[in-house]
Amino acid sequence: MIISIGGEMLLKPPTYLVKGVLRTPVGISVTVKRRKAYNPSFFSNSTFFHNHFNPRLCSSDGMGEVYVNPHQDFDMINDASSNVALFVRMLGLDHDLLDREQAVIALSKYSLGGKQCVDTILQFRGSVNLTVNLLRSESNAACEAAAGLLRMISSVDIYRDLVADSGAVEEIYAVLRRSSLSSDVMEQGLCTLWNLSVDEKHRNKIANSDFLPLLIKFLEYEEVQVKEAAGGILANLALTASNHNNMIEAGVIPKLAMLLKNEAEGSKVIRNEATNALLELAKDEYSKILIMEEGLLLVPLVGAASYKSFKPPLYSWPSFPDGTKIEKTPKPSRFGASELLLGLNIEDNNVNIEEGKKNAMIGRTRQQFLARIGAIETEEENKSMGGLPSNPRFTLLPWIDGVARLVLILGLEDESAIARAADAIADASINEHMRVSFKEAGAINSLVKLINHPSDTVKLAVLRAIKRLSISDDVCQRLEEQNALYSLVDLLSNSEISKSLTRMVLDILTRILDPSKEMKSKFYNGPVNGSIKARSAASNAGLTGNENLKVASTTSLETVNVVDLLDSTVLSRLVDIMRTSSPDLQRKAASILEFASVIEPCMEKILSIDLETGLDAVLQQKTLNDTESEIDMQNPELYALEVEDAGYAISAASRLLARLLDFEQFCHIVNASHFTKLLRKVLKSDIPLYHKDWVAACLVKLSYLSGPNFDYNNPINLEVTLYETIPRLIEQMKTSYSREVEEASVVELNRITSEEVVNSTRAVAAGGGIFPLVKVLENGSERAVEAALAILYNLSMESENHAAIIAAGAVPILRRLVLAQGSHWMRALRLLRTLPT
């Protein structure tokens, strides 16, 4: 009999096609019908696949879907063995190639009958290997049939290892790399790999660096079935954590993200598989950031029941999502529908709302609409997500919808949902764009209201979100406007809160109450002028010109009065933190106290507390005092980190002490002698040089309080010069790219060594100053060379420095200076004569 299958090929019995009905060798009828791949309804009605066949691994040939008649006599299948044996024998290498190709096509059609048909084929040894061999056929029809047969065999769990061990993976690789290949062959080959990738032991064989770029290329293929299969393979490969690095390096994240960001209607299967793959990759923190950088946010699935507490806002005058209201236009609409049109005036073409506010309004509108109709999360969606092996409690949304969804969840009543949304906001705040987006969407307003939530879990998640968002100065300003400081300070004053909460509150307050921002005028000079605030809001809204659309603040908040905010209880709490906490918390507490010290009315409260005990504790760091500890020898990296943290805390405390010394009242009560001894010890310690600036400044100020005869044998100025000034000048010579800075450093160092030759030259040598000085001789300006020659000559008076000067390469440079007969050749000659050359 002659039929047309794939290409126009001659196919011998026992398979023939009559009016859309495929006849198998034993007379089993299966109806051929067009469909999308992977329709699970087929398998729910087929007894062949019941309890034996994985519905996710269903198969279809190039002609369409195959439905098996469930009412036929399945005992007839046993009679098919002899006919199947005939076709298996025809697969042998001793047969003609055309016969082999026809045989594999017939077996491929027969395998569509289900697991029992596959069992019948695999009764004959070597059938899989002979089928794999036919993947090398140049005929697309034969190659497609071979791949389709392997696809059906690999869809049965017990035969998957047999297919993988037969070399099918390598042969399919070779097929997919062909320059000219039909989409049907691609689909069958990729679906076979999709089936094999279900087992973890086969994924490493598939996830090699050569094949991953090819899979990513298939994601851009026009045929939907090919894209679905490629996406399914990648989703399965992502289930193995060891494959993540290879997948990320191959560039899989941008391609998968593009499938989800594309708003055009596409395949639901490929979107689901892309989501599954990205959710698995997102379990790694670095990968999560890469996914969010592509414009996708991880949004928790909190359950459809949680959204039942969502209450749509009743009619009110319109406002932006961040709470900024749109003022009513004084000029009514000529159509008499000013309120109905929400304050918009069609005559005004100058209204220009900035992009961030537009996106926030779009996202809010979408998510509130979905919540109102009950479609934001459905029970069916939650059940299906719960059945996946990947993370079942998250989904991925484009950032505009994701930001709006997270803000909406913050307004629900479910504590678990609120906490998860706050954690997601914290994770998503990876850059300024996202932080400002959350601010425009109204996240700050909701988070501030939740600071005093009775649940510690919610409170911790909310503070973590605010901490990450407060990196932005715009967010800090919004926090001030929303009275967040009162809630934060009230929370900090409670000494029973956990250390984690204390740390987060201090982080946020340190960013808002930052002394370097000159917050004195902003916080203490009385209420903010309403017109100034209105202008600021209008500027934020991006309005220009004489528009009819005006913006006003949603509240009548006044600027926070720090004198009332930072009362004696809070100040005492900060001092307790300085006395008992880690260096990191000590630094933050000292910074907040420094901010308060800038405001003169707060000084009375600061003087009333025992601040000296807090400063004393910070300046006596255990890491610096425990000189007998062997931690620096056993674990030098840990010791360096501890010294770094101690340096930050000491620098903050020294800066606070220097500010306090500007007030005469404090100078009368401070124990200048005690703090001078502590600071001198710190100055000689191993803390990094850039932390010693304020230590030196405090010592200089304290020296004036101590009188001219205090500790005459060890003058303060000399120690500051040796342990702070000279190392800082040497560091500038090493790191500066400016010739002017280099020259100024060398000239200043020459002045110091000229006044105090012995101690200062030893400090220069001990600080590693010889090598940068020799470098100045080669590349420096005339003035810098002259100063460097003078310093090196003083250093050469100590014979211990000769080896270092010669090792730095000074001799050939000095000889060139002498032979050049320049303005410094006599100094160079004198220095050259002192060296043992």
FENNORHU-V203481 format. One record per residue. RES is the residue in one small letter. SS is DSSP state (a for helix, b for strand, c for the rest). PSI is psi in whole degrees, -180 to 180 (999 if undefined). Layout:
res->{RES,RES}
ss->{SS,SS}
psi->{PSI,PSI}
//
This chain:
res->{m,i,i,s,i,g,g,e,m,l,l,k,p,p,t,y,l,v,k,g,v,l,r,t,p,v,g,i,s,v,t,v,k,r,r,k,a,y,n,p,s,f,f,s,n,s,t,f,f,h,n,h,f,n,p,r,l,c,s,s,d,g,m,g,e,v,y,v,n,p,h,q,d,f,d,m,i,n,d,a,s,s,n,v,a,l,f,v,r,m,l,g,l,d,h,d,l,l,d,r,e,q,a,v,i,a,l,s,k,y,s,l,g,g,k,q,c,v,d,t,i,l,q,f,r,g,s,v,n,l,t,v,n,l,l,r,s,e,s,n,a,a,c,e,a,a,a,g,l,l,r,m,i,s,s,v,d,i,y,r,d,l,v,a,d,s,g,a,v,e,e,i,y,a,v,l,r,r,s,s,l,s,s,d,v,m,e,q,g,l,c,t,l,w,n,l,s,v,d,e,k,h,r,n,k,i,a,n,s,d,f,l,p,l,l,i,k,f,l,e,y,e,e,v,q,v,k,e,a,a,g,g,i,l,a,n,l,a,l,t,a,s,n,h,n,n,m,i,e,a,g,v,i,p,k,l,a,m,l,l,k,n,e,a,e,g,s,k,v,i,r,n,e,a,t,n,a,l,l,e,l,a,k,d,e,y,s,k,i,l,i,m,e,e,g,l,l,l,v,p,l,v,g,a,a,s,y,k,s,f,k,p,p,l,y,s,w,p,s,f,p,d,g,t,k,i,e,k,t,p,k,p,s,r,f,g,a,s,e,l,l,l,g,l,n,i,e,d,n,n,v,n,i,e,e,g,k,k,n,a,m,i,g,r,t,r,q,q,f,l,a,r,i,g,a,i,e,t,e,e,e,n,k,s,m,g,g,l,p,s,n,p,r,f,t,l,l,p,w,i,d,g,v,a,r,l,v,l,i,l,g,l,e,d,e,s,a,i,a,r,a,a,d,a,i,a,d,a,s,i,n,e,h,m,r,v,s,f,k,e,a,g,a,i,n,s,l,v,k,l,i,n,h,p,s,d,t,v,k,l,a,v,l,r,a,i,k,r,l,s,i,s,d,d,v,c,q,r,l,e,e,q,n,a,l,y,s,l,v,d,l,l,s,n,s,e,i,s,k,s,l,t,r,m,v,l,d,i,l,t,r,i,l,d,p,s,k,e,m,k,s,k,f,y,n,g,p,v,n,g,s,i,k,a,r,s,a,a,s,n,a,g,l,t,g,n,e,n,l,k,v,a,s,t,t,s,l,e,t,v,n,v,v,d,l,l,d,s,t,v,l,s,r,l,v,d,i,m,r,t,s,s,p,d,l,q,r,k,a,a,s,i,l,e,f,a,s,v,i,e,p,c,m,e,k,i,l,s,i,d,l,e,t,g,l,d,a,v,l,q,q,k,t,l,n,d,t,e,s,e,i,d,m,q,n,p,e,l,y,a,l,e,v,e,d,a,g,y,a,i,s,a,a,s,r,l,l,a,r,l,l,d,f,e,q,f,c,h,i,v,n,a,s,h,f,t,k,l,l,r,k,v,l,k,s,d,i,p,l,y,h,k,d,w,v,a,a,c,l,v,k,l,s,y,l,s,g,p,n,f,d,y,n,n,p,i,n,l,e,v,t,l,y,e,t,i,p,r,l,i,e,q,m,k,t,s,y,s,r,e,v,e,e,a,s,v,v,e,l,n,r,i,t,s,e,e,v,v,n,s,t,r,a,v,a,a,g,g,g,i,f,p,l,v,k,v,l,e,n,g,s,e,r,a,v,e,a,a,l,a,i,l,y,n,l,s,m,e,s,e,n,h,a,a,i,i,a,a,g,a,v,p,i,l,r,r,l,v,l,a,q,g,s,h,w,m,r,a,l,r,l,l,r,t,l,p,t}
ss->{c,c,c,c,c,c,c,c,c,c,c,c,c,c,c,b,b,b,c,c,b,b,b,c,c,c,c,c,b,b,b,b,b,c,c,c,c,c,c,a,a,a,a,a,c,c,a,a,a,c,c,c,b,c,a,a,a,c,c,c,b,c,c,b,b,b,b,b,c,c,c,c,c,a,a,a,a,a,a,a,a,a,a,a,a,a,a,a,a,a,c,c,c,c,c,c,a,a,a,a,a,a,a,a,a,a,a,a,a,a,a,c,c,c,a,a,a,a,a,a,a,c,c,c,c,c,a,a,a,a,a,a,a,a,a,a,c,c,c,a,a,a,a,a,a,a,a,a,a,a,a,a,a,a,c,b,a,a,a,a,a,a,a,a,a,c,c,a,a,a,a,a,a,a,a,a,c,c,c,c,c,c,a,a,a,a,a,a,a,a,a,a,a,a,a,a,c,c,c,a,a,a,a,a,a,a,c,c,a,a,a,a,a,a,a,a,a,a,c,c,c,c,c,a,a,a,a,a,a,a,a,a,a,a,a,a,a,c,c,c,a,a,a,a,a,a,a,a,a,c,c,a,a,a,a,a,a,a,a,a,a,c,c,c,c,c,c,a,a,a,a,a,a,a,a,a,a,a,a,a,a,c,c,c,a,a,a,a,a,a,a,a,a,c,c,b,b,b,b,b,c,c,c,a,a,a,a,a,a,c,c,c,c,c,c,c,c,c,b,c,c,c,c,c,b,b,b,c,c,c,c,c,c,c,c,c,c,c,c,c,c,c,c,c,c,c,c,c,c,c,c,c,c,c,a,a,a,a,a,a,a,a,a,a,a,a,a,a,a,a,a,a,c,c,c,c,c,c,a,a,a,a,a,a,a,a,c,c,c,c,c,c,c,b,b,b,b,b,a,a,a,a,a,a,a,a,a,a,a,a,c,c,c,c,a,a,a,a,a,a,a,a,a,a,a,a,a,a,c,c,c,a,a,a,a,a,a,a,a,a,c,c,a,a,a,a,a,a,a,c,c,c,c,c,c,a,a,a,a,a,a,a,a,a,a,a,a,a,a,c,c,c,a,a,a,a,a,a,a,a,a,c,c,a,a,a,a,a,a,a,a,a,c,c,c,c,c,c,a,a,a,a,a,a,a,a,a,a,a,a,a,a,c,c,a,a,a,c,c,a,a,a,a,a,c,c,c,c,c,a,a,a,a,a,a,a,a,a,a,a,a,c,c,c,c,c,c,c,c,b,b,b,c,c,c,c,c,c,c,c,c,a,a,a,a,c,c,a,a,a,a,a,a,a,a,a,a,a,a,a,c,c,a,a,a,a,a,a,a,a,a,a,a,a,a,a,a,a,c,a,a,a,a,a,a,a,a,a,c,c,a,a,a,a,a,a,a,a,a,c,c,a,a,a,a,c,c,c,c,c,a,a,a,a,c,a,a,a,a,a,a,a,a,a,a,a,a,a,a,a,a,a,a,a,a,a,a,a,a,a,c,c,c,a,a,a,a,a,a,c,c,a,a,a,a,a,a,a,a,a,a,a,a,c,c,c,c,c,a,a,a,c,a,a,a,a,a,a,a,a,a,a,a,a,a,a,c,c,c,c,c,a,a,a,c,a,a,a,a,a,a,a,a,a,a,a,a,a,a,a,a,a,a,a,a,c,c,c,a,a,a,a,a,a,a,a,a,a,a,a,a,a,a,a,a,c,a,a,a,a,a,a,a,a,a,a,c,c,a,a,a,a,a,a,a,a,a,a,a,c,c,a,a,a,a,a,a,a,a,a,a,a,a,a,a,a,c,c,a,a,a,a,a,a,a,a,a,c,c,a,a,a,a,a,a,a,a,a,a,a,c,c,c,c,a,a,a,a,a,a,a,a,a,a,c,c,c}
psi->{150,126,172,113,125,-89,-177,89,156,124,123,162,162,21,132,163,123,116,48,7,124,123,123,171,-25,12,12,127,132,132,130,129,137,142,171,151,151,48,110,-15,-30,-44,-25,-21,-3,122,-26,-36,-4,122,2,-20,133,117,-22,-14,28,161,149,147,-175,-18,-18,-163,149,123,128,135,114,-8,2,172,107,-12,-21,-18,-32,-26,-6,-8,-41,-41,-40,-38,-36,-47,-34,-41,-34,-17,-12,150,-15,-4,163,147,-39,-39,-42,-42,-40,-36,-43,-32,-44,-43,-35,-44,-40,-36,-18,-10,-16,-167,-38,-36,-40,-40,-39,-42,-43,4,-20,119,142,-3,-37,-45,-40,-35,-42,-38,-32,-7,-18,-4,143,-9,124,-38,-44,-42,-41,-43,-41,-45,-37,-39,-43,-33,-46,-40,-44,-14,-12,126,-44,-15,1,-41,-36,-41,-44,-38,-13,0,16,-36,-48,-40,-38,-37,-49,-39,-46,-18,-4,145,-41,114,133,155,-29,-41,-42,-47,-49,-43,-45,-38,-33,-46,-35,-44,-44,-33,-6,-36,130,-33,-18,-9,-38,-33,-32,-37,55,160,-21,-33,-26,-45,-33,-40,-42,-36,-37,-21,-20,7,152,-38,127,-40,-36,-44,-41,-44,-43,-43,-38,-40,-46,-38,-41,-40,-33,-16,-20,117,-31,-15,-10,-44,-44,-40,-40,-43,-29,-11,34,-30,-49,-37,-44,-38,-35,-35,-30,-28,-21,118,-12,150,127,-167,130,-32,-48,-33,-40,-43,-39,-41,-46,-43,-45,-35,-36,-44,-31,-8,-20,133,-40,-43,-36,-40,-41,-39,-43,-31,-19,3,21,143,142,117,128,142,108,-5,142,-30,-30,-31,-5,-22,-4,128,110,139,138,177,129,165,141,152,162,160,-28,1,-9,122,154,119,151,137,135,-20,109,157,139,-11,0,29,47,-48,-36,-35,10,39,5,141,117,-16,-19,114,7,-3,129,92,133,160,-38,-41,-36,-48,-38,-41,-39,-48,-43,-44,-45,-50,-38,-35,-46,-38,-37,-38,2,24,7,-35,130,157,-36,-39,-43,-39,-43,-38,-35,-20,-4,150,-17,-174,112,-4,18,156,172,133,150,150,-33,-47,-36,-43,-47,-39,-44,-40,-38,-41,-32,-24,4,178,-15,116,-41,-42,-41,-46,-42,-38,-41,-41,-39,-37,-42,-44,-33,-12,67,-15,173,-35,-46,-37,-43,-35,-43,-37,-45,-29,-4,16,-35,-44,-46,-40,-39,-39,-24,0,-38,24,140,-24,127,-33,-47,-44,-43,-43,-40,-45,-35,-41,-44,-38,-46,-37,-31,-2,-29,134,-34,-40,-39,-42,-41,-37,-40,-44,-29,14,33,-28,-39,-44,-40,-44,-39,-38,-39,-33,-16,110,-8,-4,158,165,-35,-42,-43,-43,-43,-42,-43,-38,-47,-46,-35,-35,-36,-47,61,118,-30,-16,0,61,-1,-51,-30,-31,-24,-17,31,-175,150,137,130,-37,-36,-41,-37,-40,-38,-42,-39,-37,-40,-32,-9,27,137,154,-164,64,157,-19,111,155,136,159,145,-13,168,38,142,162,143,133,107,-28,-39,-32,-51,80,-178,-32,-45,-42,-40,-36,-39,-39,-39,-40,-40,-32,-33,-10,-178,163,-34,-46,-34,-42,-44,-40,-41,-36,-42,-41,-35,-40,-43,-33,-21,-27,115,-43,-22,-15,-33,-41,-37,-39,-22,-14,163,73,-28,-33,-35,-44,-40,-41,-39,-41,-18,68,137,-35,-35,-28,-29,73,-23,-6,144,17,-33,-22,-38,-40,81,-31,-44,-40,-40,-40,-41,-40,-38,-46,-41,-37,-41,-44,-43,-40,-43,-42,-39,-40,-40,-44,-40,-38,-42,-31,-10,-14,128,-35,-40,-37,-28,-26,-16,144,87,-39,-43,-48,-28,-41,-41,-43,-35,-36,-41,-39,-32,1,-175,10,150,151,-38,-6,-6,-3,-53,-25,-45,-40,-41,-41,-41,-43,-42,-28,-31,-31,-27,-17,162,-21,7,122,60,-30,-23,75,145,-43,-38,-43,-39,-40,-44,-37,-9,-50,-52,-48,-35,-40,-39,-41,-38,-38,-35,-38,-15,138,0,128,-31,-45,-40,-44,-44,-38,-44,-41,-43,-39,-37,-39,-41,-46,-27,-32,-37,84,-50,-60,-41,-40,-36,-38,-37,-44,-43,-30,6,34,-10,-46,-47,-30,-41,-36,-35,-36,-31,-35,-5,171,173,-45,-39,-39,-41,-44,-39,-39,-39,-42,-45,-33,-42,-38,-33,-13,-22,117,-22,-20,-8,-44,-41,-39,-42,-41,-27,-5,29,-32,-53,-33,-43,-38,-40,-38,-39,-46,-27,-15,41,-168,-16,16,-29,-41,-41,-41,-41,-42,-37,-34,-26,-19,146,76,999}
//
